[in-house]
Amino acid sequence: MIKLFTFIFSLLLFCGCSATKEQKASSDKQGEVIITGQIKNRDFYPHVNEIVLHLPFFREGKVTYTTDITEDNSFYFSFMLHAEMCEVAIKPYIEHLYVQPGDSIHLEIDFKDMLHPVINGNGAKFNEQINQFIEGGYYMQDYRVYPDFKTNEEMEQLMEKGHQERIYRYEEYVQKHQPSEVVKKYIGELLKADYYTAWFDNLFHARNYRIEGVDIHRYTDKLTEAAALLENQVITDAHFRMSQEMYSYLHAINERLQANDHNVTLEDVLSPLKDTPAMPYLYTLALSSSLYQQNDTIYFDSQRENFDRYIQSPYLRNSILQIHQSKKGFQENPKPVSDYILYGRYQDQVKALKIMPHMKPFYDLLEEHRGKMIYLDFWMPWCPPCLAEMKPLKELRKKYSTEDIVFITICGINDRKRHKEILDKHEMHVDGIEHILTNDWPNNDEVYKMYNQLNVNVYPHYFIINREGVIVNYGSLMRPSYPGTAECIDKWIK
């Protein structure tokens, strides 16, 4: 998560500064959006001193922006929007706020009733009608079909049943609230996006859990149907959710990929949708994953020509470029990002511990080994790539003195017996590698909060920490078998 203030938000994300003149001209609608707000009854939650705005994007690379609540209990966001419409969220107060170029929206948030903000301004009526549907008991996002099917026919029946239930709720909403045609259009597209998202999600589960009665290849026509929803200039969270599931489904149906053909390229995987409106989203997802999960800028640099070819949307381009720039900046000067990963907005351990006591085990780890480098390996027993790195971890350990670097594995399960069985099987009880089971940590029931602060949400996940306790690299790329890992350690060990 990248923490920036409003003026940086305005300059970097939506200004379109990296797009060509032709790309800028292709955006029919653009203009400034202003979101202001006033907090009432702030003393009800006196510790809350900031407002966070979330933009729609993929799970990997999600970007949020923060602005302080001022002394007069107000807050302010301003940005340029290059899209017909964009959905933003100001959590936990409002999950779905739709803005258009030129909108000036004012929010009144009462901390005694924080989940029902009052929306004023020229986008108020539209948002009121949208939220009547979303918050009024009519909207059902998740289909929850898996694991209740064993055949294609059963899955189709369950999907159709869920779809018809949503259509019925939508018609009930329209009859009762009489929304505008524009609102009906956007709700209709939201329901379609959820429908296709559920299809691809369930098909991916069918392949992952080897449900023999389901032929996932039967539904490839749904890819082009779903891709048509991405043709407009409306940017919503539903678009990104659907694209994420389309991406997973494309991987599941690629026979060469499933046969472990290492010569398969990204373009091979995405080829069924090469000439569709989905391609910019899918390519953006691939690039953001490499940047966000692996902390890798090399792959992005190698794909720059395809980036320019496939991704014309200013919104997508600038979102990716911002993540790329943040990774470049981290490589040049890791301390600011390290401090944010470790301490959030609280700058140091002393201040952070008062608000985040769940981070104490990690801080204790840093203090115990201060003066040495630390290599941390977060893993799970059910993760094949994690287990595959155990032998390379032992080989990497042999390259360095125990006086220079500490190697530590951290397993996030409560099953002590299984943890020991895996370590024994892979002969991991060797000098110079420590093994931690999070169940041994105080307040282990809050370990998930520590994982969330550290942004450990995919496995394996690694941290390389220098002698001063600064995170100098992190992510899934820094695995023991990757040559760049030893290069990074060599650089910082000196």
C-alpha positions in Angstrom: 0.0 0.0 0.0 1.4 3.4 -1.0 0.6 6.2 1.3 0.5 9.6 -0.4 -1.0 12.9 0.3 -3.6 14.6 -1.8 -1.4 16.9 -3.8 0.7 13.9 -4.9 -2.5 12.0 -5.7 -3.5 14.9 -8.0 -0.1 15.0 -9.8 0.6 11.3 -10.3 -2.4 9.2 -10.7 -5.0 10.8 -13.0 -3.1 13.6 -14.6 -2.3 11.6 -17.7 1.3 12.9 -17.8 2.7 9.7 -19.2 0.2 9.3 -22.0 0.8 10.6 -25.5 -1.2 13.4 -27.0 -3.2 10.9 -29.1 -4.0 8.9 -26.0 -5.2 11.9 -24.1 -7.4 12.9 -27.0 -8.9 9.4 -27.0 -10.5 10.1 -23.6 -13.8 11.7 -24.4 -14.5 12.9 -20.9 -12.0 14.3 -18.5 -12.1 16.8 -15.7 -11.4 17.6 -12.1 -13.2 15.8 -9.3 -13.4 17.4 -5.9 -14.5 15.4 -2.8 -14.8 17.4 0.4 -16.1 16.3 3.8 -17.1 17.3 7.3 -16.9 15.1 10.3 -19.6 15.3 13.0 -19.2 14.0 16.5 -15.5 13.5 16.1 -15.0 13.0 19.8 -16.9 9.8 19.5 -13.7 8.3 17.8 -11.0 10.8 18.8 -8.2 8.5 17.7 -9.3 8.7 14.0 -7.3 11.5 12.4 -7.3 10.6 8.7 -9.5 9.7 5.8 -8.5 7.0 3.3 -9.7 6.9 -0.3 -9.4 3.7 -2.2 -9.3 3.4 -6.0 -10.5 0.4 -7.9 -7.7 -1.9 -9.0 -6.6 -5.5 -8.8 -5.9 -7.3 -5.5 -2.2 -7.0 -6.2 -1.1 -3.4 -6.3 -4.2 -1.9 -4.6 -3.5 1.8 -4.1 -4.9 3.9 -1.3 -4.5 7.6 -0.6 -4.7 9.4 2.8 -5.5 12.9 3.8 -5.6 14.2 7.4 -8.8 15.4 9.1 -8.1 19.1 9.8 -8.7 21.0 13.0 -12.1 22.1 11.8 -13.0 18.5 11.2 -12.9 18.7 7.4 -11.0 16.8 4.7 -10.4 17.3 1.0 -9.5 15.3 -2.1 -9.0 16.6 -5.6 -8.0 14.8 -8.8 -8.2 14.8 -12.6 -10.4 12.0 -14.0 -9.9 10.6 -17.5 -13.0 8.3 -17.7 -16.7 8.5 -18.1 -17.2 7.5 -14.5 -15.1 6.1 -11.6 -16.1 4.2 -8.5 -14.1 5.1 -5.4 -14.4 4.0 -1.8 -13.9 5.9 1.5 -13.9 3.0 3.9 -15.6 2.2 6.2 -18.0 5.1 5.6 -19.0 4.5 2.0 -18.0 1.5 -0.1 -19.4 2.7 -3.4 -19.1 6.4 -4.4 -19.4 7.1 -8.1 -17.8 10.3 -9.5 -17.8 11.8 -13.0 -15.5 14.5 -14.5 -16.5 17.9 -13.1 -18.2 16.5 -10.0 -18.0 18.3 -6.7 -19.2 16.1 -3.9 -19.5 16.9 -0.2 -19.8 14.2 2.4 -21.1 14.6 5.9 -19.9 11.8 8.1 -21.3 11.4 11.6 -19.1 9.3 13.8 -22.1 8.2 15.8 -23.7 6.8 12.6 -20.6 6.4 10.4 -22.1 3.9 8.0 -24.8 6.3 6.7 -23.0 9.4 5.3 -24.9 12.2 3.7 -23.9 12.9 0.1 -24.4 16.4 -1.3 -23.3 18.1 -4.5 -23.9 17.5 -8.2 -23.3 13.8 -8.0 -25.6 13.3 -5.0 -28.8 12.1 -6.8 -26.9 9.5 -8.8 -25.1 8.1 -5.8 -28.3 8.1 -3.7 -30.1 5.9 -6.3 -27.1 3.6 -6.7 -26.8 3.1 -2.9 -30.5 2.5 -2.6 -29.8 -0.6 -4.6 -26.4 -1.6 -3.1 -27.1 -0.8 0.5 -30.9 -1.4 0.5 -30.8 -5.2 0.6 -31.2 -5.7 -3.2 -27.6 -6.3 -4.1 -26.0 -9.8 -3.8 -22.4 -9.8 -5.1 -21.2 -13.4 -4.4 -23.0 -16.3 -6.0 -21.4 -18.9 -3.6 -22.0 -21.8 -6.0 -18.8 -23.8 -5.3 -18.6 -26.6 -3.9 -22.2 -27.5 -4.5 -21.7 -29.0 -8.0 -20.1 -32.1 -9.5 -21.1 -31.7 -13.1 -21.4 -29.0 -15.8 -25.2 -29.4 -15.7 -25.3 -28.9 -11.9 -23.1 -25.8 -12.1 -25.2 -24.3 -14.9 -28.4 -24.8 -12.9 -26.9 -23.2 -9.8 -25.6 -20.3 -11.8 -28.9 -19.7 -13.5 -30.8 -19.9 -10.3 -28.5 -17.3 -8.7 -28.7 -15.1 -11.7 -32.5 -15.2 -11.8 -32.6 -14.3 -8.1 -30.5 -11.2 -8.7 -32.7 -10.2 -11.7 -35.8 -10.5 -9.5 -34.2 -8.2 -6.8 -33.2 -5.7 -9.4 -36.7 -5.5 -10.9 -38.1 -5.1 -7.3 -35.7 -2.2 -6.8 -36.6 -0.5 -10.1 -40.3 -0.8 -9.3 -40.0 0.6 -5.9 -37.5 3.4 -6.4 -37.9 4.4 -10.1 -34.2 5.1 -10.7 -33.0 7.0 -13.8 -32.0 5.3 -17.0 -28.4 6.0 -16.4 -28.5 4.4 -12.9 -30.3 1.3 -14.4 -27.6 1.0 -17.0 -24.8 1.0 -14.5 -26.5 -1.4 -12.2 -27.2 -3.7 -15.1 -23.5 -3.7 -16.0 -22.6 -4.4 -12.4 -24.8 -7.4 -12.3 -23.4 -8.7 -15.6 -19.8 -8.3 -14.3 -20.7 -10.2 -11.1 -22.3 -12.9 -13.2 -19.2 -13.5 -15.3 -16.9 -13.2 -12.3 -18.8 -16.0 -10.6 -18.5 -18.2 -13.8 -14.8 -17.8 -14.1 -14.2 -18.2 -10.3 -16.2 -21.4 -10.2 -14.5 -22.8 -13.3 -11.1 -22.1 -11.8 -12.2 -23.9 -8.6 -13.4 -26.8 -10.6 -9.9 -27.1 -12.2 -8.0 -26.5 -9.0 -9.9 -29.1 -7.1 -10.1 -31.6 -10.0 -13.8 -32.0 -10.2 -13.8 -34.7 -12.9 -17.5 -34.1 -14.0 -16.8 -30.5 -15.0 -15.3 -29.7 -18.4 -14.0 -26.1 -17.9 -13.2 -25.7 -21.6 -16.9 -25.7 -22.5 -17.3 -22.1 -21.5 -14.6 -20.2 -23.4 -17.3 -18.2 -25.2 -18.0 -16.5 -22.0 -14.6 -14.8 -22.2 -15.6 -12.7 -25.2 -19.0 -12.0 -23.7 -17.4 -10.7 -20.5 -14.7 -8.7 -22.4 -17.5 -6.6 -24.1 -18.3 -5.2 -20.6 -14.8 -3.6 -20.5 -15.3 -1.5 -23.6 -16.7 1.6 -22.0 -14.8 4.2 -19.9 -16.4 3.3 -16.6 -13.9 2.3 -14.0 -15.4 0.2 -11.2 -14.2 -2.5 -8.7 -16.4 -5.0 -10.5 -14.4 -4.5 -13.7 -11.2 -5.5 -11.9 -12.7 -8.4 -10.0 -14.0 -9.8 -13.3 -10.7 -9.3 -15.1 -8.8 -11.0 -12.3 -11.0 -14.1 -12.6 -10.8 -14.0 -16.4 -7.0 -14.0 -16.0 -7.1 -17.1 -13.7 -9.5 -18.9 -16.1 -7.2 -18.2 -19.1 -4.3 -19.8 -17.2 -6.5 -22.8 -16.3 -7.5 -23.5 -19.9 -4.0 -23.1 -21.4 -2.9 -26.6 -22.2 0.8 -25.7 -22.6 0.8 -24.0 -19.3 -0.9 -26.9 -17.5 1.7 -29.2 -19.1 4.5 -27.1 -17.5 5.8 -25.7 -20.8 8.2 -23.1 -19.6 8.3 -21.5 -23.1 4.7 -20.2 -22.7 4.7 -16.4 -22.9 2.2 -13.9 -21.4 0.9 -13.2 -24.9 0.3 -16.9 -25.5 -1.9 -17.1 -22.4 -3.8 -13.9 -23.2 -4.2 -14.7 -27.0 -7.9 -15.7 -26.9 -8.7 -12.1 -25.9 -5.9 -10.3 -27.8 -8.2 -8.1 -29.9 -10.8 -7.5 -27.2 -11.4 -4.7 -24.7 -10.2 -7.1 -22.0 -6.6 -7.0 -23.2 -5.6 -3.7 -21.4 -7.0 -5.0 -18.1 -5.3 -8.4 -18.4 -2.0 -7.0 -19.4 -2.2 -4.5 -16.6 -2.9 -7.3 -14.1 0.2 -9.2 -15.3 2.5 -6.2 -15.0 1.1 -5.1 -11.6 1.5 -8.7 -10.2 5.2 -8.8 -11.2 5.7 -5.4 -9.6 3.7 -5.8 -6.5 4.1 -9.5 -5.6 7.7 -9.9 -6.8 9.0 -6.4 -6.3 10.4 -6.9 -9.8 11.0 -3.9 -12.2 13.1 -5.9 -14.7 10.1 -7.7 -16.2 8.2 -4.5 -16.6 11.1 -2.9 -18.3 11.3 -5.8 -20.7 7.6 -5.5 -21.5 7.6 -1.7 -22.1 6.8 -2.1 -25.8 3.8 -4.3 -25.1 2.8 -1.9 -22.3 2.6 0.9 -24.8 0.8 -1.3 -27.4 -1.9 -2.7 -25.2 -2.6 -0.2 -22.5 -3.9 3.0 -23.8 -6.3 4.0 -20.9 -4.8 6.8 -18.9 -6.2 5.3 -15.7 -4.6 2.0 -16.2 -1.3 3.4 -17.5 -0.8 5.8 -14.7 -1.8 3.2 -12.0 0.9 0.9 -13.3 3.5 3.6 -13.8 2.9 4.8 -10.2 3.5 1.3 -8.9 6.6 1.0 -11.1 7.9 4.3 -9.9 7.4 3.4 -6.3 9.3 0.2 -6.8 12.2 2.1 -8.5 12.2 4.6 -5.7 12.3 1.8 -3.1 15.3 0.2 -4.8 17.2 3.5 -4.7 16.2 4.4 -1.2 14.4 1.6 0.7 14.1 3.3 4.2 10.9 5.3 3.6 9.0 2.3 2.3 10.6 0.1 5.0 9.4 2.5 7.7 5.9 2.4 6.3 5.8 -1.4 6.1 7.1 -1.7 9.7 5.5 1.2 11.4 2.7 2.6 9.3 2.2 6.2 9.8 3.7 6.1 13.3 7.4 6.5 12.2 9.1 4.3 14.8 8.7 1.3 17.1 7.8 3.2 20.2 4.9 5.1 18.6 3.8 2.2 16.5 3.6 -0.2 19.5 1.0 1.9 21.2 -1.4 1.5 18.2 -0.1 -1.8 16.8 0.8 -4.1 19.7 0.4 -7.1 17.4 3.7 -6.0 15.7 5.8 -6.7 18.9 7.0 -10.2 17.9 8.4 -8.8 14.7 10.0 -5.8 16.4 11.5 -8.2 18.9 13.0 -10.2 16.0 14.6 -7.1 14.6 16.1 -6.1 17.9 17.4 -9.6 18.7 19.4 -9.7 15.5 20.3 -6.0 15.0 23.8 -5.7 13.6 23.2 -8.7 11.3 21.3 -9.1 8.1 18.1 -11.0 8.3 16.5 -13.2 5.6 12.9 -14.1 6.4 10.9 -16.8 4.7 7.1 -16.7 5.3 5.7 -20.1 4.2 2.7 -22.4 4.5 2.6 -26.2 4.5 -0.1 -26.3 1.7 2.1 -24.2 -0.6 4.1 -26.2 -3.2 6.4 -23.3 -4.2 7.2 -22.9 -0.5 8.3 -26.5 -0.1 10.3 -26.4 -3.3 12.5 -23.6 -1.9 13.6 -25.5 1.2 16.5 -27.2 -0.4 17.7 -24.0 -2.1 17.4 -22.2 1.2 19.9 -24.6 2.7 22.2 -24.0 -0.2 21.9 -20.3 0.2 22.6 -20.5 3.9 26.0 -22.2 3.2 27.2 -19.2 1.3 27.3 -16.8 4.3 28.7 -16.6 7.8 26.4 -16.9 10.7 28.1 -13.7 12.0 26.8 -11.8 9.0 23.3 -13.0 8.3 20.4 -14.9 10.1 18.1 -17.1 8.1 14.6 -17.5 9.6 11.5 -19.4 8.4 8.1 -18.3 9.7 5.2 -20.7 9.3 1.7 -19.4 9.9 -0.2 -22.4 11.1 -1.2 -23.7 14.5 -0.5 -27.4 13.8 2.8 -28.1 15.5 3.0 -31.7 14.5 2.6 -31.0 10.8 5.1 -28.2 11.0 7.7 -30.6 12.5 6.9 -33.4 10.0 7.6 -31.1 7.1 10.8 -29.8 8.6 12.0 -33.3 9.2 11.0 -34.5 5.7 13.1 -31.8 4.1 15.9 -32.1 6.6 15.6 -28.4 7.6 17.1 -28.8 11.1 20.5 -27.4 10.2 22.8 -24.9 11.8 22.2 -21.3 10.8 18.4 -21.6 10.0 15.9 -20.8 12.7 12.3 -22.0 12.4 9.4 -20.1 14.0 5.8 -21.3 14.4 3.5 -18.3 14.8 1.6 -20.3 17.4 4.6 -19.7 19.7 4.3 -16.0 19.6 2.4 -14.1 22.3 -1.1 -13.0 21.1 -0.8 -15.4 18.2 -4.6 -14.9 17.6 -3.7 -11.5 16.2 -0.9 -12.6 13.9 -3.1 -12.0 10.9 -2.9 -8.3 11.8 0.9 -8.4 11.7 0.7 -10.2 8.3 -1.6 -7.5 7.1 0.7 -4.7 8.1 3.6 -6.5 6.5 1.5 -7.1 3.4 2.2 -10.9 3.5 -0.8 -12.2 1.5 0.8 -14.5 -1.0 3.2 -17.4 -0.3 6.1 -17.8 -0.3 7.0 -14.3 0.8 10.5 -13.1 1.7 12.1 -10.1 3.4 15.8 -9.1 3.2 16.7 -6.8 6.1 20.0 -5.0 6.4 22.1 -4.6 9.6 20.3 -1.4 10.5 16.8 -3.1 10.5 15.8 -1.6 7.1 13.8 -3.8 4.7 15.9 -3.6 1.5 13.9 -6.1 -0.5 10.7 -8.1 -0.2 8.2 -10.2 -2.1 7.9 -13.6 -3.8 10.8 -12.9 -6.2 13.4 -13.0 -3.5 13.3 -16.8 -3.1 16.5 -18.7 -2.4 16.6 -20.3 -5.9 16.5 -16.8 -7.6 20.1 -15.7 -8.5 19.2 -12.1 -7.7 18.6 -13.0 -4.1 22.3 -13.7 -3.5 23.2 -10.6 -5.4 21.0 -8.5 -3.2 22.5 -10.1 0.0 26.0 -9.6 -1.3 25.2 -5.9 -2.0 23.9 -5.2 1.5 26.2 -7.5 3.5 29.1 -5.2 2.6 
